[in-house]
Amino acid sequence: MLLVQPLDMPKRPATSWSLFFKDHLDEVRASGRPIVPTQETVVAAALWQQLPSAQKHAYEDKFKVAFEQYKKDLNQRLQELTPEEYKLENARRQALRAAGRKSLPRLKDPNAPKRPLTSYFRFAQDLRQTGKYAKLPLEEQAKAFASAWASAPKAEKELYQEQARVAIDKYKAEKAAYEGKD
């Protein structure tokens, strides 16, 4: 297994239930009773069920505020990462997924150059902009675009393929320059 230290990332905030449970444990400590985690979980769950909705909403509001701050902090941190840090973190996550940890998605670098459209998608984008297919459902649009692409003249297809080739060359140069910076 790959031993890579995790990046210093913001931590997800405690859920409304976790905030309530922490407050419950603080009350138990303050009363001087010993804490038996399994018993206190059952007691706290029963108290949570009986909690008036106004008090539950207070915990939920605390969570929402903390979660919004977490998203801002996470986005800021992701903007600060270098391409090398993204590679290391994604390698670490891949190793953890291979070891059985399923809920670790791959990080996507928001600063990396975006891959350009293929020739077919450029063609479909142009057809979509004509407005001719606007009233069709997406599935029907996709079928109509595929049919139009199949019946398009070779010269028209070559035009879109050339545009795609130029765009991919530009993308490769931008990606090489981006990965070269640190």
N, C-alpha and C positions, 0 to 999 in steps of 0.2 A: 504494500500500500504506500502511496506517495505521502511523504511527510512534509507538508507545506503548512506553515502557520497561516491561520485565517487572517484576512485583512481586518484592520480596525474599522469596523462599520457600526453605524448606529444600531441599537438594539430595539426590537419591537416592543411597544409598550404593553403593560399588563392589561388584560381584558377587564371588563366590568366585574365579572365574577372574581377574578384574581384580586382586584382592588378590594372587593367586599371581604373576601376570605382573609386577606392580610389585615384588614381592620378588625375582623373577628378574632384573629390570633392575637392581635395587640390587646384587645379587651380581655382575653383569657389570661395573657401574661400579666396585665395590670391587676387582675383579681387575685393573682397568686396561685391559681390552680395549675397543676402540671399539664403540659400539652402532650396529648396522645394523638398524633396526626390522623390516624384512621378514624378515631372517634370524633375529632373536631371537624373533619371533612363532612361526616354525616350530619352533625349538628348544624354546621354552617349551611349545608345544602337545604336542610329543612327551614332554617331562618331565611334563606334566599327566596325560597318558594313563598313564604308568608310575607315577605317584604312588600310594603305598599309600592305601587308603580311610581309614585313621585320620587321615592328614595332610590328605586332601581334606575330611574332616568338620570338621577344625579351621578350615579356611578357610570352609566353609559355616556353621559356628557363628558365626564372626565376622560374616559377612554377615547372618545371622538377627538377631543382637543389634543390629547397626547399623540394620537395616531396621525393627525394632520401635521403636527410638528415633526413626527418621525418621518413622514413622507418627504417633507421639505429637507430635512437633514440628510436623508438617504439620497435624494436627487442631487443635492450639493456635493455629497461625498463621491457619488458616481461620476460627476463632472470632473472631479479632481484626480481620479485614478489615471494612471498611465496605461498605455496598451500592454506593457509587460505585466503590470499588476492584474489586468483583466485576464491575461493568459494564465498566470499563476493561480488566481482564484478559480478560474474555470477548470483547471487541471485538478485542483484540490476537490472541487465539487464533483467532478467526474469520478475520482477515486472513491469518494464517499458514496456516490450512487452505486458504483460497482460493488461496494461493501454492503449494500442493502438500504441505504438511506435514500428514500424515493422522493422526498419533497424539496430537493435542492435544484432549482432551475438554473440554467446557464445564464450568466450575466451578459447583457448586451451593452456594448460600449456606445453611449449616445453621441460621443464625439467622433466616432469612426465615420469615414465616408460611406455614403449609402450606395448599395449596388444599383446600377441602372436597370431600366426596363429592357426586356428582350425585344426582338423585332416584332413578335406576335403581340406582346402587350402594348407596344407603341401603336401598332395598327388598331388594336381594340380601343385604346384610349382615344384615338382620333375618331373612330366610329361612334364612340359614346358621346363625344363632344358635338357631333352633328345633331343630336337630339332625336334622331329617327327611331332609336330603340328605347327611348326614355320610359315609355308606357309598359314595356315588357317587364315581367319579373326577372330577377337576376339570373336564374337558371336558363330562362329562354334567351336572355341577352347573350349569355355565354355560348349557347348553341348557335345563335345567329352569327356571332363573331367568328366562331370556329368555321362555320359554313362559308362565310365571306372570305376568310383567310385562305381556305382551301381553293376557292374559285377565283382568287385574286390573280391578276396577270403577273407573270414572272418579273417584269420590270418593276412593278410596284413593290413586290416582295423584296427585290434586291435593294430598293431605295431604303426600306425599313431595316434591312439587314446591315446596310452600310452605316446607317445612323446608330444602330446598336453596337456595331464594331467600334466606331469612333468613341461612343460613350463608355464602352468597357475598357478601351485603352486609356482614356482619361481617368476612369475609376482606378485602374491598376496603378497608374502613376501617383494619384492622390493617396491611395492606400499605402504604397511603398514609402512615400514621404511622411505619412502620418505615423507609420510603425517605426520609422527611423528616428523620429523625434522622441525626446524623453525629458 
